[in-house]
Amino acid sequence: MDWDRGMAVLAIGAVMLVGAAGGGFVVFDSEYVHDLQNDAAVFDASTEGHLQYANLSERGQTAVDRTIERGEYVVEDESETAPEFMYIDDGVGRYVIQRDGRAYEITTHREGPGMGLLWFPAMFVLLPLGMAGAAFVVAGIILVAFDAYRRRTADRPPAED
């Protein structure tokens, strides 16, 4: 009896843990956005945030090229972001890039379902779900182990003293 109950509790706990982990990926998924604000900006090399295109990394040059071509360029993986740019979720990074004699104003920011008010489900749904799932897994293991111990000792003859 404890074996069946233990396996059921263990399975429920595993499902809860997988749900909490999967929900975390959805809540904390981010996009890194580059927007073209002005294609006739004024470049001043002595001003912070004003960068020469030739001095950018390969990823930085790719981001600038695609932003200028499309007006907006979005990457979903942090490893694809340009190290020269900051991607913040409560504002924007402003940069003026000089390329081929022209200056372009580009802003960067981070957005996605993990931003804004979605910390609420993370703290009050996913965290308790994960904790309850862990408790169910532990309880299931204890029930299964107890049943295995009980079955093993039930087969032994009583000790003769």
Protein Blocks (a to p, Z undefined) as FASTA:
>chain_A
ZZmmmmmmmmmmmmmmmmmmmmmmmmmpccdddddfbfcbccdfkbghiacfklpcfklm
mmmmmmmmnopacdfbfklpcfkbccdfkbccdddddeehiacddddddedjkgcjllmm
mmmmmmmmmmmmmmmmmmmmmmmmmmmmmmmmmmpccddZZ
